[in-house]
């Protein structure tokens, strides 16, 4: 009598099933969607600090005066150009824009834009970051498109 060595169909299906279960557990544990969102939020935190640092470097060089468009009305940081002052906010953006082109060159290479792309299909002039000055003169830069946390820095 000949005996055949090998795996039965049941054994093969059982091993494939176990591998599938382990793979799904690993994918859930890693959660690539959350990891990508966390990476974009880290970039937003960095961008918010970069904009705020540039504003204060500008103020240091101009005897404490910050760019004139930063006032007590929440404004979207715009990439310079003729459309920035008349920026209407689009869907999800603030009502007006603040052209911070005075910061580029000496204080910042380029104004950063939201890593998620143009927020809610707004005008390409809007960077995805907002800026406002409170009544005490403190400037706040925020990232309204943050995915997992609220990102806002005030100095």
N, C-alpha and C positions, 0 to 999 in steps of 0.2 A: 504494500500500500504506500502510495505517495502522500505525503502531507504538504500542504501548501502553507507557506509562511507569508504573512502580510497583515494588513489592517483590514478590519471589516468596515463596512459603510457606516455603521453606528459609531464606531470608534472615531472615524474621521470627522463625522458631523459633530460629535461631542467636542473634539479638540478645536474645530473651527468656531463652534459656539462659545467656548471659553475664551478664545482669542478675541472674538468680537465684543464680548462683555468687558474684558480688560481694556480694550482699545477705547470703548465708549467712556469708561470710567476715567481714563487718562485725559481724553479730550475735554470732558466736563471739568476736570480738576485744573487743566491748563487754561481753559476758556479764552481762546484767542480774541474774541470780540472785545472782552473786557480789557485784555492786555493792550490792544490797539487803542481803545478809548483812553486808558491810563497814559499811554505814550503821548497822545494828542493833548491831553490835559497838562502833562508835564511841559510840553512845548508852549502851551498857552501861559502857564505860570512864568516861564522864562521870558516870554514876549511882553507880558504885563510889566514885569520888573524892568525890562530893557527900555520900554517907553517911558516909564516913570523916572528912571535914572537919567534918561536923555532930557526930560523936562527940567529936572533939577540942575543938571549941568548947564543947561541954557540959562536958568535963573541965576546961577552963580556968576556966569559971564556977563549978565545984563542987570547987575545990581538988584537982584531979587525979583525982577519982573519976569513973569511966565508968559508964554505966547498968548496974545490977546483973545484968541477964540476960546480959550479955556475959561469958562465962567460957571455960574451956579445952575445952568441948564445942562442936563445930560446930553452929550454930543457924541456922535460916532467919529472915531479917528479915521480920517480920509487920506488917501494918497492924493497928493496935490494935483491941482488942475482946475480948470474953470468950473467944473461941475460940483466941486466939494462944498462951496458955500451954499449952493442951492440944493444940496442933497436933501431929499424929502424923506428919507428913512426907509422906504420900501417896507417889506413885510418883516417884522422882527427887529428892525434897526431903530435907533433913536430918531427923533424928529428932525435934527439938523446935523450938519457935519462940521468937523473942526480940522482945518488944513494944518498939519504939523510939518509941512515941508521945510520950515525954518530949522528943524532939528536935523534934517538929513545933511550929510556931508561932514559937519564938525562934531556932532554929538552921537550920531547913529548912521550907519551906512545906508540902510533902507528901512522904511517903516515895515515892521513885520505884519504878515497877514495870517488870519486864522488857518491852522493846519487842516481843518475840515473843508476848506474851500470857501467860496463866497457864501456867507450866511443866508439861508432861506431864499436864495435867488436874488438877493439885493444887487444894487448897482456895484459894478466892479471897483468903484472908487472907495467903497467902505471896506476897511481892513478886518472888521469883525471884533474890534475892540472899542470900548467906550471910555470917555474921559469927562470928569466933572470936578469943579472946585467947590468946596462947601463954604459957608459964611465965615469960617475961621481961617480960610486961605489954604486949607489942606486939599491936596489933589488926590483924586481916586481914579485909578485905571482898572477897568473890569473886562472880563471876557464872558459876555452873555451866552455864547454858544458852548460853554463848558458842558461836558457830558456826564460826569460823575459827581462833581462838587461845584460849589460856587467859587469862582476865582475872582478876587478883588483885592487890590493892594492900595492902602491909603498912607500918605506921608505928608 
